[in-house]
Amino acid sequence: MRYDQNDKPSENVEDRRGDGGSGGGMGIPLPMGGGKGGLGLMSMLIIGAIMLLLGKNPLDIFTGGGIEMPNLPQMPRADNPSQRGPAIPGLPGNRAPAQKADDEMARFIGLVLKDTEDVWEQIFTRFGRQYQKPPLVLFTGQTRTACGRGEAAMGPFYCPADQKVYIDLQFYNELRTKFGAPGDFAQAYVIAHEVGHHVQNLLGIAEKVQAQKARMSQVQSNHMQVLMELQADCFAGVWAAQNHQLKNRLERGDIEEGLNAAARIGDDTLQRQATGRVVPEAFTHGSAAQRVKWFRRGMETGQIQQCDTFNSPDP
């Protein structure tokens, strides 16, 4: 992604690294590994897979058919080539991951968050709403959230109760080394997905989903959660397209990194990795193919109206 010293990071990054936050409430204390007796992300995935096989959804506390998309006008599309943003680069190429210190990574996340703020503020303004910028919390190991205790082993997450995104930077090492999803745009996609949950919260979609899930069986609830996650993937794609049009951020190979990351964290990929079998009824985020499909749809259309996973005949 194209950033330089003139780009300013978001002012809404809250740095709790090293605080050792002794969170309270819900959650199981499973800090990242590193030779200190804690469980790593892979261990958490194995535990999560077992819970899923038992029909439990370990992520319900963090994220929010028949769900209606808000009645939003189509975003303007310039027919005049001179008024269009720069063309999105193609897929060829695969850059080696950059080795970044934590402080540099924190700055990068701040830059990505600033881009999400600018893009979603512009989108919300177009249909007469005000975008509320979500704080992003950097933490180490565990931290307090309004949704209970946040754990590094959970990976990045969004808490609708306090409208904050949470991430331990160690996750990006796991993403690169254990899941084979390197690259700066893969990292940006993760943030954009969590901000997508914030957008769902602001639009009232998350509340409707949670209300319906409360009346459903576990299998039905899991399916509804999949639709929720796929829409967040689509919103991440919309952000990528609009951000490139607005700021010319994408470089060759970025899109490939994002699509690869979406595939690597599909439920079928993670289940197969953790248990050697795939149980579609236990999916809560969508298969690799589904995640790639909806991220690509958002990216290719740049329109949030194209992200109605809840009423799609083939999500």
C-alpha positions in Angstrom: 0.0 0.0 0.0 1.2 3.5 -0.8 1.9 5.6 2.4 4.6 8.1 3.0 5.8 10.5 5.8 3.1 13.0 4.8 0.3 10.6 5.7 -1.1 11.2 9.1 -2.4 8.3 11.3 -5.8 8.3 13.0 -6.1 10.1 16.4 -8.4 7.4 17.6 -5.8 4.7 18.4 -5.7 3.8 22.0 -2.4 2.1 22.9 -2.7 -0.3 25.9 0.3 -2.4 25.0 2.2 -3.5 28.1 -0.7 -2.5 30.4 -1.4 -6.2 31.2 -5.1 -5.3 31.4 -6.8 -7.7 33.9 -10.1 -7.6 32.2 -13.3 -8.8 33.8 -16.5 -10.4 32.7 -16.9 -12.9 30.0 -14.0 -14.7 28.2 -11.4 -17.4 28.8 -7.9 -16.3 29.6 -5.9 -17.7 26.7 -2.9 -15.4 26.1 -0.7 -15.9 23.1 2.2 -18.3 23.3 5.8 -17.5 23.2 7.2 -20.1 25.6 5.4 -18.7 28.7 2.8 -21.4 29.1 0.0 -19.6 27.3 -2.0 -21.0 24.5 -1.4 -19.7 21.0 -3.8 -18.8 18.3 -3.7 -22.3 16.9 -4.6 -23.8 20.2 -7.5 -21.4 20.5 -8.6 -22.4 17.1 -8.6 -26.1 18.1 -10.6 -25.3 21.2 -12.9 -23.1 19.1 -13.4 -25.9 16.5 -14.3 -28.3 19.3 -16.9 -25.8 20.6 -18.2 -25.5 17.0 -18.5 -29.2 16.6 -20.6 -29.2 19.8 -22.9 -26.6 18.2 -21.5 -23.7 20.3 -20.5 -20.3 18.8 -17.4 -18.9 20.7 -17.6 -15.6 18.9 -21.2 -14.5 19.5 -20.3 -12.0 22.3 -18.2 -9.9 19.9 -20.3 -9.6 16.6 -23.5 -9.3 15.9 -32.1 -12.8 7.0 -34.9 -11.6 6.5 -32.6 -8.7 7.5 -33.2 -5.6 5.4 -30.4 -3.4 4.2 -31.1 0.2 5.1 -32.6 2.2 2.2 -29.5 3.8 0.9 -29.1 5.7 -2.4 -26.7 4.4 -5.0 -23.2 5.9 -4.8 -22.4 8.2 -7.7 -20.2 6.5 -10.4 -18.3 8.8 -12.8 -18.9 8.0 -16.4 -16.2 10.4 -17.5 -12.9 8.5 -17.4 -11.2 11.8 -16.3 -13.4 11.9 -13.2 -12.7 8.3 -12.1 -10.2 7.3 -9.6 -7.1 5.3 -10.5 -7.6 1.8 -11.8 -7.3 -1.0 -9.3 -4.1 -2.9 -10.0 -4.4 -6.5 -11.2 -3.7 -9.6 -9.3 -0.2 -10.8 -10.6 2.7 -10.6 -8.2 3.2 -11.5 -4.6 5.4 -9.3 -2.5 7.5 -10.7 0.3 6.2 -9.6 3.7 7.9 -6.6 5.3 9.5 -7.2 8.6 8.2 -4.3 10.8 8.9 -3.4 14.4 5.8 -3.0 16.6 5.9 0.8 16.6 6.1 0.9 12.8 3.2 -1.6 12.7 1.2 0.5 15.1 1.7 3.5 12.9 0.6 1.5 9.9 -2.6 0.4 11.6 -3.2 4.1 12.5 -2.9 5.0 8.8 -5.3 2.3 7.8 -7.8 3.4 10.4 -7.5 7.0 9.2 -8.3 5.7 5.7 -11.4 3.9 7.0 -12.5 7.0 8.8 -12.2 9.1 5.6 -13.9 6.7 3.3 -16.8 5.7 5.6 -17.4 9.4 6.6 -17.7 10.2 2.9 -20.0 7.3 2.2 -22.3 8.1 5.2 -22.4 11.7 4.2 -23.7 10.7 0.8 -26.8 9.2 2.2 -27.4 11.8 4.9 -25.9 10.1 8.0 -23.1 10.9 10.3 -20.3 8.4 10.7 -19.1 7.8 14.2 -15.4 6.9 14.2 -14.5 3.8 16.2 -11.5 3.8 18.5 -9.0 1.1 17.8 -7.3 -0.4 20.9 -3.8 -1.9 20.7 -3.2 -4.4 23.6 -0.9 -7.1 24.7 -2.3 -10.5 25.9 -5.6 -9.4 27.3 -7.6 -6.2 28.0 -10.9 -5.0 29.3 -13.8 -4.4 26.9 -17.4 -3.7 27.4 -18.0 -7.2 26.0 -16.0 -8.8 28.7 -12.3 -9.8 28.7 -10.6 -9.5 25.4 -7.9 -12.1 24.7 -5.1 -12.0 22.1 -5.8 -15.6 21.2 -9.3 -14.5 19.9 -7.7 -12.5 17.1 -8.8 -9.0 16.2 -12.4 -8.3 17.2 -15.1 -5.6 17.4 -17.1 -5.0 20.5 -20.5 -3.4 19.7 -21.1 -2.4 23.4 -18.2 0.1 23.4 -17.9 0.4 19.6 -14.2 -0.3 19.6 -11.9 -2.5 17.5 -9.3 -4.5 19.4 -6.1 -6.1 18.2 -2.9 -7.6 19.6 -0.1 -7.0 17.0 1.1 -10.5 17.6 -1.8 -11.7 15.5 -0.1 -10.4 12.4 2.8 -12.7 13.0 0.4 -15.6 13.3 -1.4 -14.5 10.1 1.9 -14.5 8.2 3.6 -17.5 9.7 0.8 -20.0 10.6 -1.8 -19.0 8.1 0.3 -18.1 5.1 -1.3 -14.6 4.6 1.6 -12.1 4.4 1.5 -8.5 3.2 0.5 -5.1 4.3 -2.9 -5.2 2.5 -3.7 -8.5 4.2 -3.2 -6.6 7.5 -5.3 -3.7 6.3 -8.1 -6.2 5.2 -8.3 -7.5 8.8 -8.8 -3.9 10.2 -11.3 -3.1 7.4 -13.3 -6.2 8.2 -13.6 -5.3 11.9 -14.6 -1.7 10.9 -17.2 -3.3 8.7 -18.8 -4.7 11.9 -18.8 -1.2 13.2 -20.7 0.0 10.1 -23.2 -2.8 10.6 -23.7 -1.6 14.2 -24.2 2.0 13.1 -26.7 1.0 10.4 -28.8 -1.1 12.9 -28.0 -4.4 11.1 -26.2 -5.9 14.0 -29.1 -5.3 16.4 -31.5 -6.9 14.0 -29.3 -9.9 13.5 -28.8 -10.4 17.3 -32.6 -10.2 17.8 -33.3 -12.9 15.2 -30.5 -15.1 16.5 -32.0 -15.1 20.0 -35.1 -16.9 18.5 -33.1 -19.5 16.5 -31.5 -22.8 16.9 -27.7 -23.0 17.2 -27.4 -24.1 13.6 -29.6 -21.3 12.3 -27.8 -18.8 14.5 -24.5 -20.0 13.1 -25.8 -19.4 9.6 -27.0 -15.9 10.5 -23.5 -15.2 11.9 -22.0 -16.3 8.6 -24.1 -13.8 6.7 -23.0 -11.2 9.1 -19.3 -11.9 8.7 -19.6 -12.2 4.9 -21.2 -8.7 4.8 -18.3 -7.4 6.8 -16.0 -8.9 4.2 -18.0 -7.2 1.5 -17.8 -3.9 3.4 -14.0 -4.3 3.6 -14.0 -4.7 -0.2 -16.1 -1.5 -0.6 -13.6 0.3 1.6 -10.7 -0.9 -0.5 -12.3 0.2 -3.7 -13.4 3.6 -2.4 -10.1 4.2 -0.6 -8.1 3.6 -3.8 -10.3 5.9 -5.8 -9.9 8.6 -3.1 -6.2 8.2 -2.3 -4.6 5.9 -4.8 -3.5 3.5 -2.1 -3.3 0.1 -3.9 -0.2 -1.3 -5.4 0.3 -4.4 -7.6 -0.1 -7.5 -5.5 -2.3 -5.8 -2.8 -5.6 -7.3 -4.1 -4.0 -10.8 -4.2 -2.9 -10.4 -0.6 -6.4 -9.5 0.5 -8.0 -12.4 -1.4 -5.5 -14.8 0.0 -6.1 -13.6 3.6 -9.9 -14.0 3.1 -9.3 -17.6 1.9 -6.8 -18.5 4.6 -9.3 -17.6 7.4 -12.3 -19.3 6.0 -14.1 -21.7 8.4 -13.4 -24.8 6.2 -9.7 -24.0 6.1 -9.5 -23.4 9.8 -11.6 -26.5 10.7 -9.5 -28.7 8.4 -6.3 -27.3 9.9 -7.5 -27.8 13.5 -9.4 -31.1 13.4 -8.9 -32.6 9.9 -12.6 -32.4 9.1 -15.1 -29.8 7.9 -18.5 -29.3 9.5 -20.5 -26.7 7.5 -23.3 -26.5 10.1 -20.8 -25.2 12.5 -19.5 -22.4 10.3 -19.6 -18.9 11.8 -17.6 -16.9 9.4 -18.1 -18.5 6.0 -16.0 -20.8 3.8 -12.9 -19.7 2.1 -14.8 -19.4 -1.2 -17.6 -17.4 0.4 -15.2 -15.0 2.0 -13.3 -14.4 -1.2 -16.5 -14.0 -3.2 -18.0 -11.3 -0.9 -14.7 -9.4 -0.4 -14.2 -9.4 -4.2 -17.8 -8.3 -4.8 -17.4 -5.3 -2.5 -14.1 -4.4 -4.1 -15.3 -4.7 -7.7 -18.5 -2.8 -7.2 -17.6 -0.2 -4.5 -21.2 -0.2 -3.5 -22.5 -1.2 -0.1 -25.9 -2.0 -1.7 -24.2 -5.0 -3.3 -23.3 -6.4 0.1 -26.8 -7.7 1.1 -25.8 -11.1 2.1 -29.0 -11.7 4.1 -31.2 -11.7 1.0 -28.8 -13.2 -1.5 -30.1 -16.5 -3.0 -26.5 -17.9 -3.0 -24.4 -16.4 -0.2 
